[in-house]
């Protein structure tokens, strides 16, 4: 069952050793037919002790399986304290034969012991040589029977039609496969030596009816017991670490082949259905598939279900199968319920065939304090861990939603990625709303164990980790982003240390581009700290200092930039401009705009165009002044690439300026109309990049306005409609006045 060493087996077939009071039940680790047969066989045998393949350190945890709040899928988690990344999982589903053996023993009051190699050795050995790959017995036997799919063969001969004759044949076949193996896996030999050691101990303890539930691959090695000294020799001197074990929730998604689990199965949801629905499984399955489609608004009636059942049964009969299996019901659902849609079939696959059921463990389960604190907060904040992604829209004006947001940001600091901010729906932190998507995965329990080194509560651990990051960070933008995260997580205790690190690093930072990259996060935190009940004044002071240094260093930073560097600088300038507008400090804003005015006419074209646009938007220059600068930059004397760069910088981000200002649009149109074929081809990439960034309605409006231009660079003439009423006498007076002003009347008279 270990995720590093997993041996598929066969369905239960009792093997009684001639000298030992033991019955061996060789099983496949996850199979509904095997699980049902093991339960029935144990009820018939009535053993006085049950030995199960698994880590012996978990013997004290077995009793928790009888708790009402223990609901599989669950897993035993073994880890090395202080080194949580050295860990292994032993998963159990409700249809796992080992789980049913545990439940039988607990219900019957029979002792349960795990007999596999201890986790202390397995985790120590996991860092060494990888286990040798061996033949999959199920695949070998399926191929011998003419099947190309081992899962399908297993269902046909074991899950659908269990029987003693089949079990005996499987046991003998696996014994032959082991005998024909080129070389035994040394790790298998070590594990089996320990299993025999536990079996001998059970005999010495006086048990007379011993049941051993293990992977069928190991049954031949347990039938005959060699002298104990041989096994002791194999087990002597094994590497060992201190291992801790506990129960954690598991998911069916992590039980599948796709998750990389060594003993995984293709269809956990289907197997769960077969185990829990022994009567009419095909009818019930297709009914559930129809319900999934209806939940998505797809019509699926009872008539569809009936026809799907008939098709599945017909396919099974044509293929000579005893019962319609997953392949038949999937094909029937695809043809009838989904009407040939691969997308809808994939939906059923995800929801039912694999399934994302998340198990639960009882409160009495051993946990590190950090896990316990998170569990208490989840209960208090009504945030239930779920395997299926779930969206939450948080209103930060509500205390419960604000507490949820702080918890999720604290967990993110601890690298426990339970929640993911939804960028498409979440505005910046100055708004009162956030959107999150929460998905709980089994490995997050391991991440919590790893994070427990920082503290016993989520708040304390996140604060301590923030201090640790601040102490080791070398990049200023990393520190300012950390300050923002501390604000979002409400880590007031850690903020002084982070802020001190920001001050110290900013004082030593000589690269103005690093200061520009670090400023926006700090300003956002300073501007909106009061929304979350945090004093932002200290953050604002640091931001003002950084703006002063940016203004002093910007003239040198924008000089002699190539195209790539100019684009990067334009993005930094935009970010700093937005930050200074956001910061409640008019002096800093004026200092920034004064700097842009001094630089706008003596920097690379892309930057010059951008600074002109920012000054226009800020009201520092008029539209007429912007038009004059544009006409110079786009004149015939300017090289086409330089003109294109200026236009890109000026127009980037929004095309509304061209929609509402005919003069600027006419200048741009006249410049483009005057370009030769080669020059136009040279500037086309920049133009596509610029106009491609506009929203579709903006591009459409610009096109409609440009359609009225003639390429001369003049504004479009306004012509009266033919249907307008025109007073000829009043019009002649106006025309005479205009002619007099222009001197046309004298010329006509002469």
N, C-alpha and C positions, 0 to 999 in steps of 0.2 A: 504493500500500500504506500510505501515511501515514494515521494515524488522523484527520487533519484534511482531507486531500484524497484521495479515493478514487474511482477511475473504473471501474465495471464494464465488462467487455469481452466478447469472444466467444472461442470455441475457436480453436486455432491454425489459421492459414491463411497459408502462406508468401507474402510480398509481396517481390519482388525489384526493387530500384530499378535503372533502366536504366543509371545512371552509376556507382553505388556497388556494391562487392562485399558487400552487406548483404542479409540475409533477415530480414523482420520477422515476429514471432510475436505476434499480438494475442491476449491471453488474458483470462479472468476471473480475478481474483486468487485465488480459492479454489474449485476445482472438480476433481473426480477425473478426469472425462473429459478436460478441458483438460490436466491434469498428465500423464496417460498419453500423450496425443498429442504434447505438447511433447517428452517424453523420446524417443519414437520418431522424431520429426522431426529432432531434434538428432543422433541416432545415424545417421540417413540422410545429413544434410548434412555432418556431421563438420567443424564450424567450427573456426577457429584462435583465436577469441576470442568470449566470450559477454558481451553487455551486458544488464544486468538493471535494471529500474526499482527504484531504492532510493538511499539517501544515499551519495555517493562516499566519505565519511569511513570507511565500513565496509569498504573494499576490503581492508584489512589483517586483518580479522576473518573473511574468507570461509573461509580454510583450516580454521578450527575446525569447520566444518560436517562435515568428514570424520572428526572424532574419534569413537571408538566410544561415548563417553559423552555425545555430543550427540544428544539424542532430542527431536524436535518433538512437540508445539507449542513453539516458542521465538519470541523476538522480538528484533529489534534495538532497543535503547533509546538514544535520543539525548537528552542533557540538557545544561544549562548549568551548569558547576561553580560552586558557590556559590548557584545558583538552581535547585535540582532540580525545583521545581514547573513550570519551563519545560521541558517534556519532550514527547517523541513516541515512539510505538511503531510498528514495522513488523513485524507478526506473520507467521509462517510455520507452516503445518501440513504434514504429510507429503504431503497431496494438493494443496498449493499449487504451481502450475506453476513459479513462481520457485524454489522449493526444489528441485524436480526438475531444473531447469536448473543450479542450483548443484552439485548432487550429480553430474550428468552431467559437467560441466566438470572437477570435482575428480577424478573417477574416470578421465577421459580425459587428465588432465594439461594441460587447456586453461586459459588465463588467464580470470579472471572480473573484470569491472568493473561497478560500479553507476553508472547514468547519470542518475538523477533530480537535481533541484535539491539542492545540499548542505544538510545539516541546519543548518549555520550560518546559512543564509539562511531556511530554513523556520521555525526556532525564533524568529528575530528578527521574521519577518513574522507569526507567530502572535499577537502582541500587538496587531496593527493591526486593520484591517477584516476581518471574517469573509469567507471565500470565498463567492462567489455560488452559490446553489443552481442546479443544472442538471438537465435531464431525465435520468432513468435510462434508458439505451438498452434494457436488458433488459425493463424494464416497458413501454416504448413498443412494442417489437416483440411482446411477449406480448399486449398489448392488441390490436394489429393482427391477430394470429392468432386472436383470440377467446378468449384465456385471461384469467382474472381473477387468476391466481397466477403471477407471473414465475418463481418457483422451479420450479413444475411444468412450465412451458413450456421452461425451460432444460434440465431433465432430459430431456424428450421429444426435443428437436431436437439436443442437443449431447452430454449425458452418456451417454445410452443408445445413440444411433446416430450416432457421429461419422463424418464423411466429407468429402472435399474439396469436393463440391458445396455442402454445407451451409455450410462455412466461407467459401467465396467469396460466397455469398448474404448471410451475416451481415456480412462486411466491407463489402460494397457498401451494405447497409442502414444501417450505422453512419455511413458517409461521408455518406449522404443526411441522416441525423439531424443531423450536425454542420453541414451546409450550411443546414439549415432552422432552426438555433438562432437565436433572436432576437439575442443578443449573446454573443460568446465570453467565457468567464471569463478575466480578466486573469492570474490565477494559473496557469491552465492554459497560457496563452501563454508565461509565464516558464519554467515547468517544461519545456515542449516545446522552447524555445530552448536550454536547457541540454542536453537530450537530443541535439539535433542537434549541439551543440558537442562532446560526448563522441564522437558518431559520426564527426565529421570528424577528431578526434584519433586515433581508432583507424585510420582510413585513412592518416593521415600516418605512423603508427607501422609501417606496412607490412603490416597484416593484410589477407588476401585473401578470407577466408570469415568474414564477421562475422554473428553471430546476435544479434538484438535481441529480448528478451522483455519486453513491456510491456503495460499495459492496452490493450485493443483500441480504446478511445476515442482513444488517442494515435496510432494507426497512420496515419490520414490525414495527420497533421501531420508525420510522419517520412518519408513516401513521396517527397516533393519537398523538396529542400533549397534554401531561399532563400539569397541571398548572406550570408556570415558577418557582414558589417557590420550587417545588420538584427538578427540575434540578439545581437550584442555590444551594440547600442544598448539592447535590452530588459534585458540583464543588468547594465548599467552602473549603479553607484550603489545597488545593493540593500542594505538593512540587513543587518548581520552581527553575530553573536555568536560567542564561543568555545564550540564544541560538543564534547562527548565522547560516544563510542559504545561500547556493549558488548552482549553477548548476555545475555538473561535468560530464565528459564523462563516459559512462557505456559500458558494453559488453554483448553480448548474452550469453556468458559463465557464467556470473554472474547472468543472469536472469533464469538460469535453476535450476531444483531441485538439481542437483549435487553440486551446489555451496553452498547449505545450505540456500538459500533465502526462507523465509517462504511461500511467495505467488508465488514461482517459478513454471515454467512449464517444461515439459519434452523436448520440441522441439521448442525453439525460432526461429531457422532458418526456420523450416517448417511453423510455424505460420506467419512469415514475408512473406514467399512465397505465402501463401493462401491469405493474405491481399493485396499484391501488384500484384498478378496475378489472378484476378477473372475469366478470361477466359482460359479454358484448363489448369488447374493447374497441372494435372498429367503429361501431355505431356511435359510441360515446365520443371517440376521438374526432370524428368528422363533424359531430354536433358542436364540439368545442371550437373546431376550425371555423365553422360558420359563424359562431358567436364573435370570434376575433374579427372577421370581416365586417360583420354588422357594426361593431364598435367603431370601425373606420368609415362607416357610411356606405359600405358596399352591400347591395342587396344579396341576401343568401337565405333562401326559404327552406322549409322542411322538405319540399320536393327536391331541391338541390341536394340535400343531405341524403335522401333516399336513393337518388340516382348515383351519387358518389359511392355509397355503400355497395350497391349492385356492381358498379364498375370495379371497385377494389376486390370484391370477392371473385368476379369473373377473371381478373388478371391473376389472382392467386391460383385459381383452378387451372388456367392455361399453363402456368409455370410449374404446376405440380407441387405447390406449397401447401402445408397443412392449414395455414391460416394467413390471411392477408397481413403482410408485414409493413414496415415503414415505407418501403419502396412503392408498394401498391397503393397505400392510402395517400401518399404524396402525389403520385401520378393521377389518382382519381380526383383529388382536390384541385390539382392544376387544371385538369380538363373540364371539370364541372363547376366547382365552386368559384374558381378563379378565372374561368373562361379563357384559359390559355395565357394568363398574365404571369410573367416571371416575377414581377414586382410583388404581386399579392402572394405568390407562393413563397417568396423570400420572407414576407411578413409572418406567415404561418411558421416557417422554419425558425425564425428568431423567437417568436412568442411561445411556441408550443414544442417544437422538436428539440431545441436546445433549452429554452426557458431561462429566465433570469430570477428564479426563486432564491431568496436570501434566507438562510437559516437563522435561528436565534439560540443564544445560550442563556442559562439562568443567571440571576444576580449572584448566586453563590459561587460561580466559576472564579478560580484564581485570576486576578488581574493586577497589573501594576497600578499604583494610585492614579496615574494620568488617565488610564483607560476608565477607571471608576469615575473620575471627575467629569470626563466627557460624557459618559453614559448618563450621569445625573443632569448635566446641562441639556442633553438631547431630550430627556424626559421633561424638564422644566420649560424648555422653549418650544416643545412640541415639534421637534425635528426628528422624524423617525428615519433611521438608516434604511435605504431601499436599494436593491440592485438595479431596478429600472431607473433611468434618468428622470428626474422630476424638477420642474421649473418653479422657482419662487420669486415673486415680485415683492420687494421689501420697501415699505414706506418708513423712512428713518425718523419721521416725527412720532411714530408709535414706539413705545419703550420695548415691546417684545421684538419687533422687527429690527430695532437698533441693536439689541443684544444679540440677535441672530447674526447680523452683519459683523459685529465685533468678534464673535466666536469663529466665524468662517475665516476672517482675516488672520486671527491668531493661529488657527490650524495651518493656514497657508505658510505662515512664518516658520512653523515647525515641520514643513514639508509633508503635511498630511493633507493631500489634495482631495478632500471630500467635495468641496464646492468649486465651481469654475464660473467667474464672472462672464456674463453674456455681453460681449462687446457690441453686438448689433442692437441691443436693447438698453444697455446701461449707459447713462450719461456720466459725466465726470463727477467727482465726489462733492461738487458744490450743489448738486441737485439733492432732492429729498427722496430719490428713488434709486434702487439698485435691482438688478436682475441676476439671479444665480441659477445654475443647474447643478443639482446634487446627485451624485452616484456613489454608493458605498461599494467598495471592493475589498475582498478578504485581505489583501496585502496592506491595507490601511491599519489593521490591527498590529501588524509588524512594524509599520512606521511609527505608531504610537509607542510601542515598546522601545524603539530606538530613540524617540524624542523624550522618553522619560528621564534621560540623563540630565535634562535641563531643569526639571522641576516636577513636583507632584500634582500641580494643577495646570490647566491649560494656560491661564493668565500668567502664572509665575514662570512656566517653562518658556512661553513665547517672549516674555520680557528678558529672561536670561539669554535666550538665543539671540535676540536683537542686540544685546550688549556685546555678545561674543562676535557677531558679524561686524559691529561697529569697530571693535578692537582690531580686527584683522583686515578690514577693507582698505584698499589702496586707491580706488577710483572714487572721485568726488561724486559723480552721478549715481554710483551705487549707494553712497551714504545719504544723499538727498532723497533717493527713492526709498531707502530704509526709514528715513524720518517720516515720509508720507505713509508708509505701511504701519509705523507705530501709531500714527494718528488714527488711521482707519481701524486699527485693532484696539484703540484706547489703552495704549501701554504707557501711561504717564510716568511710571517708574523708570522706564528705559529711555524715555525721550531726552532727559538731560545728558546722559552719556552719549547718545547718538548725536545730539546737537553740538556737544563739545567736540566730537570727532569731525563734524562738518566744518566747524570754525577752524580747527587746527589744519585740516586738509585744504580748505579754501585759502588760508593764509599762505600756504606753501605752493599752491597751484599757480604755475606760470603760463599755462596754455589756456588762452582765452576760449578756445573751442570746448575744452573740458568744463569751464565755468558755464558756458552757454548751454551745454547738454545737461548740467546739473540743476540749473535754475528753475525750470518749469515745475518739477515735482515739489520743490521747496515752496514755491509761491502758491501752488494749489493747496498745500497743507496750511500755509499761513492764512490764506484768504478764507478757507472754509472750515477752519478748526472749530469755530464757534457753533457750527451746525451739530457737531458731535460732542459739545461740552468740553472742549480742550482750549486752553489759553494759547492763541497763536502769536502773541506778541514777540516772543523770543525768536520764532521762525522768521518773522518779518524783518527783524533787525539783521539777521544773517543775509536774507535775500537782498536788502538794500545795499549792504556792503558788496555783495557779488555783482549787482547791477553797476555800481560805480566802477569796479575793476573791469567789467565787460566793456563799458563805454570807453575807458582809457585804452584798452587793448584792441578794440575792433578795427581801427584804421590800418594797423599792421596786418591783422588777420585776413583782411579782404584783398590785400595786395597780391598780385601775381598768382592768381588761382587758375588752374586748368579747368576743363569743362566738368570733370567729375567732382573736383573739390568745390567748384562754384555751386553746383547743385546741392551738395551737402551743406555748404554755408547758407544757402538760401533757406533750407529747412530749419537750420538753427536760428536764423534771424527771425523767421516767422514764429518759432516757438518762444523766443525771448520777447518779441513784440506782444504776443498774446499774454505772456506772463506779466509784463509791465502794465498792461491794461487791466489785468486782474488784481494786481497788488494795490491796496488802498494807500498809495503814497504818491501824491501828485509831483513832488520834486523829482523822484526817480523816473517817473514817466516823462517829464519835461527833459530831463537830462538825456534820456534815451532818444527822444525825437530830435533833440538838438544834434546829437551825434549822427543820426541818419541824414539830417539836412546837410551837414558838412561833407558827408561821404557820397551823397547821391550822384554827384556829377563827376567823380574821380575814382571809379571802381569798375571792375569788369561789367560788360553789358548786362548779363543776367542779374547781377546784384544791383546794378544801377536801375534797371527796370523795376525790380522788386521794391527797392527803397522809394522810388517815385510813387508806386501804388500805395505803399504803407503811409507815406506822407499825405497823399490825397485822401485816403480813408480817415486819417486822423485830423483832417482839416487844416494841416500845415501849409498846403498849397491848394490853389483853386483848380477847377477843371480846365480853365484856359491855360494856366501854367503847365498842367499835365499835358495838354494838347501840344503846347510849344515843344516840350521836351520829347514828346513822342514823334513829332514831325522831324525833329533833328535826328533822333535815333534811327528813324526809318527813311531818311532821305536817300537819294540816289548815290550820294557820296559815301554812305556807310556800307561796309562789306555786308553781303547778305547774311552770313552766319552770325555776325555781331548784331545785326538788326533783328534776326530771329531770336537770339538770346535775350535781347532787351524786351521784345514783345512777349516772350515766354515768361520772363520774370514779372512783367507788368500785369499780365492777364491771368497768371496761374491762380487756381483756387475757385474763381467765380467769373462767369461770363456776363453777369448782369450789367456790368459797366458798359459793355458794348451795346447791350439791348437798349439802355436808357440814354446813351449819349451818342447822337448821330455824328458829331464831329470826330470823336475818337474812332468810331466804326468806319467813317469815310477815309480817315488817314490810313487805317490798317488795310482797307480795301484798295486804296490807291497804291500803297506800297506793294501789295501782292500782285496787282495788275501790271505793275512796271517791271517785275522780275522776268529775266530770261528763263529759258527752259532749264539750263544747267543750274542757275541760281535757285530756281524754285525746287528742283530735285534735292539741292543741298540743304534747304531749310525745311523740307517737308517732314522729316522725323520730329523736329522740335515743334512744328505746328500740330502734328497729330498728337504729340504728347500733351500739348497745352489744351487743345480743344477736346481731347479725349477725357480730360479731367472734369469737364463741365457736365452738369446734369443734363439728361436728354431734353427736358423742356427748354433749358437755356440754349442748347445747340439749335433747337428748332426755331426759337425766337430770333437768334442771330441770323439764321439762314433766311428767314422771312424779311428781316430788315435789309440784309445784304442784297436781296433780289432787286431792290429798288435803286441800287447804286450802279454807276456806269464805269467804275474803275478810274475815274479822273482824280479822285481824292476830294471831290466836292460833295457837300451834303446833297441828299436827294431833293429835287425840285418838287414843290407841292403844287399840283395841278387841280384846278377846280373841276368837279364832276360836271358832266354835260347836263345832268338833271337839275343842277343848282339854279335858282332864280338869280339872274344877273341884271343889275341896274346899269345899263350902258352909259347913261349920262354921268352917273357918279363914278363909274369906272374910268371914263375918259378924263375926268378931272384929276383922278389919282395918277393916271398914266402920264398926263401932261406935267404934273408936279415932279414925278420921278425923272422924266426926260429933261426937265429944266435943271434939276440937281446934277444930273450926269452930263449936262452940256449937250445933250442930243438935240434939243430944240433948236439951238443956234446953228448946229451943223446942218439940220434939215432945212432951215430957212435960207442958209447960204447956198 
